[in-house]
Amino acid sequence: MLSHNLAIMNRLWLALLLAPLLLAGCARNYVMSLNNGARITTRGKPKLEGGAYVYKDIRGDISRVPAGRVTEIAPASLAKERQRKFKPPRGR
């Protein structure tokens, strides 16, 4: 009887410890790159609705960006840093 209760408690603790790890993987940040070079970090993947991407920003506010301005949407872990086309000369 005691070993049965102990086994149930062990399973419960294991489930409680693994739940946050599994749920944290679901909330992924994405980076939207715009055609003017700006980058917007979003909570979750932006959705295309009526010609605009609707997203929730890092603060949790819902915003929209016209689809024509978006050049790339990628998970934050895979987003590429855009190289500048023009590098100003260094001062002497």
Backbone bond lengths (Angstrom), bond angles and torsions (degrees), N, CA, C in turn:
res aa  C-N    CA-C-N  psi(-1)  N-CA   C-N-CA  omega(-1)  CA-C   N-CA-C  phi
1 M - - - 1.448 - - 1.536 110.56 -
2 L 1.311 116.11 -46.12 1.460 120.34 -179.39 1.531 111.57 -65.67
3 S 1.335 117.04 -40.41 1.460 119.83 179.83 1.530 110.98 -67.52
4 H 1.317 117.28 -31.87 1.467 121.32 177.37 1.532 110.22 -65.94
5 N 1.337 117.76 -45.02 1.468 122.05 177.83 1.523 111.39 -64.32
6 L 1.310 116.28 -37.75 1.466 120.97 178.83 1.527 110.37 -66.00
7 A 1.316 117.93 -40.28 1.463 121.80 178.63 1.533 110.36 -64.41
8 I 1.323 117.43 -39.78 1.469 121.27 178.30 1.524 110.15 -65.44
9 M 1.309 117.22 -42.46 1.468 121.26 179.10 1.527 110.94 -64.02
10 N 1.321 117.28 -40.55 1.464 120.63 178.59 1.519 111.01 -62.51
11 R 1.332 117.47 -42.40 1.457 121.25 178.45 1.525 111.26 -65.29
12 L 1.326 115.80 -39.27 1.466 119.76 179.03 1.520 110.78 -63.61
13 W 1.331 117.25 -45.46 1.463 120.70 178.97 1.524 111.44 -63.02
14 L 1.314 116.37 -40.26 1.456 120.43 178.96 1.530 110.43 -62.57
15 A 1.320 116.04 -44.04 1.470 120.02 178.96 1.524 111.11 -63.65
16 L 1.322 117.54 -40.98 1.462 120.95 179.40 1.520 112.14 -67.01
17 L 1.299 117.93 -33.00 1.464 121.38 178.93 1.535 111.98 -76.40
18 L 1.319 118.03 -34.98 1.462 121.18 -176.82 1.527 113.19 -84.50
19 A 1.319 118.03 -24.70 1.467 120.89 -177.09 1.534 112.94 -57.24
20 P 1.340 120.73 -49.10 1.472 119.25 179.49 1.523 113.06 -62.19
21 L 1.319 117.54 -34.90 1.460 120.26 179.12 1.526 110.73 -66.34
22 L 1.305 117.20 -41.76 1.466 120.48 -180.00 1.520 111.27 -70.49
23 L 1.319 117.47 -39.39 1.458 120.54 -178.77 1.521 112.42 -73.36
24 A 1.315 117.24 -29.42 1.464 120.37 179.53 1.527 111.11 -66.47
25 G 1.308 118.34 -29.43 1.445 121.86 178.36 1.522 112.71 -68.70
26 C 1.325 117.81 -21.40 1.462 121.28 -178.54 1.522 112.10 -77.25
27 A 1.311 117.70 -32.83 1.467 121.57 -179.04 1.521 108.38 -91.35
28 R 1.311 116.42 93.48 1.463 121.49 -175.21 1.524 109.55 -108.60
29 N 1.304 116.39 139.80 1.457 121.22 175.47 1.521 109.68 -86.11
30 Y 1.326 115.24 142.76 1.457 122.16 177.21 1.521 108.85 -121.56
31 V 1.329 116.02 157.68 1.462 121.88 175.99 1.519 107.73 -119.27
32 M 1.337 115.94 124.63 1.463 121.61 174.02 1.514 107.60 -100.38
33 S 1.316 116.78 123.95 1.466 121.46 175.32 1.518 107.74 -97.21
34 L 1.331 116.12 133.16 1.457 121.30 -179.04 1.521 110.14 -103.45
35 N 1.338 116.26 163.42 1.460 120.23 -176.25 1.532 113.36 -70.45
36 N 1.343 118.46 -10.66 1.463 120.51 176.13 1.531 112.11 -95.66
37 G 1.351 116.48 6.02 1.459 121.02 178.73 1.516 114.28 94.54
38 A 1.323 117.79 -9.96 1.468 120.80 179.37 1.526 109.53 -70.73
39 R 1.319 115.33 152.43 1.461 121.87 177.39 1.520 108.32 -127.40
40 I 1.324 116.62 133.33 1.464 122.46 -179.73 1.516 107.80 -118.79
41 T 1.340 116.76 125.00 1.454 121.67 175.98 1.522 108.47 -91.91
42 T 1.332 116.18 129.52 1.458 121.39 -176.29 1.519 110.75 -119.86
43 R 1.326 114.79 157.76 1.467 121.08 170.65 1.511 107.08 -93.34
44 G 1.291 117.24 115.69 1.456 120.55 -178.16 1.517 110.87 80.97
45 K 1.327 115.74 169.52 1.466 121.02 -177.02 1.525 110.30 -80.81
46 P 1.337 118.12 129.58 1.466 121.13 177.19 1.527 110.76 -61.96
47 K 1.334 115.59 146.45 1.467 121.37 179.85 1.515 109.97 -112.28
48 L 1.335 116.72 138.20 1.457 122.20 178.52 1.524 108.63 -84.17
49 E 1.338 115.98 117.65 1.461 121.84 -179.97 1.520 109.11 -134.97
50 G 1.323 116.51 112.93 1.464 120.65 175.60 1.514 115.40 58.63
51 G 1.302 117.81 41.49 1.459 120.94 176.29 1.517 114.90 83.70
52 A 1.329 117.45 9.22 1.469 120.88 177.99 1.532 109.08 -141.08
53 Y 1.325 115.70 147.84 1.455 120.15 174.90 1.524 108.25 -87.07
54 V 1.324 115.68 127.34 1.459 122.62 177.71 1.523 106.35 -104.01
55 Y 1.320 115.73 131.21 1.461 120.17 -176.63 1.521 109.80 -147.28
56 K 1.329 114.19 164.51 1.456 121.60 174.30 1.521 106.64 -108.91
57 D 1.333 116.62 123.31 1.462 118.88 -177.78 1.525 110.56 -78.64
58 I 1.303 116.32 -179.11 1.457 122.25 -175.44 1.530 112.16 -60.69
59 R 1.335 117.46 -32.95 1.465 120.74 178.57 1.519 112.51 -77.97
60 G 1.341 117.06 -11.50 1.452 121.02 179.54 1.520 113.88 99.45
61 D 1.344 117.32 3.82 1.466 121.21 178.83 1.531 109.50 -82.36
62 I 1.335 116.36 140.75 1.460 121.28 178.18 1.526 109.02 -87.62
63 S 1.336 116.05 130.91 1.462 122.23 -177.55 1.519 109.56 -136.36
64 R 1.347 115.46 169.30 1.464 122.91 179.12 1.519 109.62 -132.69
65 V 1.333 115.80 145.43 1.464 122.65 174.26 1.522 106.77 -134.51
66 P 1.336 118.41 130.67 1.465 119.70 177.29 1.529 110.71 -56.77
67 A 1.323 115.72 138.28 1.472 120.76 -176.29 1.528 111.71 -60.48
68 G 1.317 118.86 -29.93 1.458 121.84 -179.67 1.522 113.73 -67.06
69 R 1.323 117.24 -18.67 1.469 120.70 179.63 1.522 112.82 -88.08
70 V 1.339 117.44 -15.10 1.466 121.49 -175.00 1.523 109.84 -90.22
71 T 1.339 115.99 126.12 1.461 120.32 178.93 1.524 112.13 -103.14
72 E 1.342 117.52 -25.60 1.465 120.44 -177.04 1.521 109.55 -157.71
73 I 1.332 115.70 141.39 1.461 122.41 170.59 1.516 106.13 -127.74
74 A 1.339 116.74 122.27 1.459 120.73 -177.47 1.521 109.55 -144.72
75 P 1.342 116.90 151.62 1.464 118.93 172.79 1.528 109.61 -57.47
76 A 1.314 116.35 144.90 1.468 120.62 -175.78 1.520 111.41 -57.17
77 S 1.325 117.54 -32.26 1.459 119.65 -179.03 1.532 112.32 -71.88
78 L 1.341 117.28 -19.25 1.467 120.59 -178.13 1.523 113.39 -111.33
79 A 1.320 117.97 -4.04 1.471 121.01 -176.59 1.523 110.02 -64.99
80 K 1.317 115.18 135.50 1.467 121.15 -178.92 1.519 109.75 -90.10
81 E 1.315 114.96 142.45 1.455 119.75 171.76 1.510 107.29 -76.32
82 R 1.309 117.15 128.03 1.465 121.11 -179.64 1.525 109.55 -79.42
83 Q 1.309 114.78 131.10 1.459 119.86 177.38 1.525 109.26 -77.92
84 R 1.320 116.59 137.46 1.462 120.33 176.95 1.514 109.66 -70.73
85 K 1.322 115.91 138.86 1.457 120.46 178.18 1.519 111.45 -77.29
86 F 1.329 116.27 -29.85 1.441 120.67 -178.08 1.524 109.10 -121.88
87 K 1.309 116.14 127.68 1.456 121.03 176.97 1.522 107.56 -115.42
88 P 1.317 117.42 115.70 1.462 118.78 -179.96 1.534 110.67 -65.25
89 P 1.338 116.05 147.06 1.471 119.16 -179.97 1.527 110.06 -67.09
90 R 1.311 115.48 148.53 1.459 120.88 178.25 1.521 110.18 -76.08
91 G 1.346 114.63 147.97 1.462 119.62 177.02 1.521 111.50 -70.11
92 R 1.300 115.47 155.83 1.481 119.82 -177.88 1.474 111.61 -95.28
